[in-house]
Amino acid sequence: MLLVDAAANYQGMTGDITRTYPVSGAFSEPQKELYRIVLAAQDAAMKAAQAGNKTSDVEKASEEVAKGGSC
């Protein structure tokens, strides 16, 4: 797998992008499952990122999904 993490700054503005590509041209089943777990953890974190919640609440929401390995 190839991870690309690129960022740029211009006149006070910042852009950032992270992408993962399968070097072989297709993701294997274990790689697909890992992707699903990471995506589910990210979704849980975004749902927890609400006014009044602490950053630790966001971290905990994603950790619970990632540690459980289920999505």
URBEL-V843829 format. One record per backbone hydrogen bond with DSSP energy under -0.5 kcal/mol. CO is the residue of the C=O (numbers start at 1). NH is the residue of the N-H. Records with the same first field share a line. If there is no record, write none. Layout:
BEGIN
CO=NH, NH
END
This chain:
BEGIN
1=3
2=4, 21
3=5
4=19
6=17
8=15
10=13
13=10
15=8
17=6
19=4
21=2, 23
22=25
28=32
29=33
30=34
31=35
32=36
33=37
34=38
35=39
36=40
37=41
38=42
39=43
40=44
41=45
42=46
43=47
44=48
45=49
48=50
50=53
54=57, 58
55=59
56=60
57=61
58=62
59=63
60=64
61=65
62=66
63=67
64=68
65=69, 70
END
